[in-house]
Amino acid sequence: MEILSLSFFVGIIGNVISVLVFLSPIGTFERIIKHKSTEDFQSLPYICTLLNSSLWTYYGITKPGGLLVATVNGFGIFVEAVYVGLFLIYAPKKMKLKTGVLVGILNVGFVAAAIVVTQLALESETQIGAIGLMCSGLNIIMYGSPLAAMKTVVRTKSVEYMPFFLSFFLFLNGGIWAFYASLMHDYFLGVPNGIGCLLGTAQLLLYAIYKNAKPSNNTSLQGLMEQGWQKEPLISQC
């Protein structure tokens, strides 16, 4: 009973942190709406995060005791859908077409196929395992973004394109959900978030090492944060 109470409390904290992560690009989209243009921003990070949230919501609904996973990612679906919708409204024609095609393939086609196949072809326990494997696999693949950011820091000896708060939230979000997963004995949730926590820790260490390096140009803090969110979406939301 105490473990269940602790896991619920930790899960609530994880929900709050994940909501903040989902809402973090709002400044970017305020800029897009104001300028009525997506400028050089790319839609792919938000399309992938929408896919990620959709799969984790399905996992949370399917798995007994997965309510907290489902609720926060359900919120993520709504927020990311708004972000993607703004790309479809304000992006140039070529980007708009690319975004629409990717949404159709990943957010509609892939998610629908995953639901149909797991519901019709697999037993209950196998369903949960297959969905969890997809979610974990997608999270791990998408960690290419923070790894690329770390490579850039080491190469340039500057944290210019790896904002502190981005690294901090990768560490915090991954850590809290990895702890929650350990309490719930959920390896599908624990492995990708454990990796996220380790990557966040590594990024914070790199930040400490290179924080005093002079940036290569006079890019504003807001610009750095926007470029950071574009280069490194916090894909392991739970």
Disulfide bonds with the S-S distance in Angstrom:
none
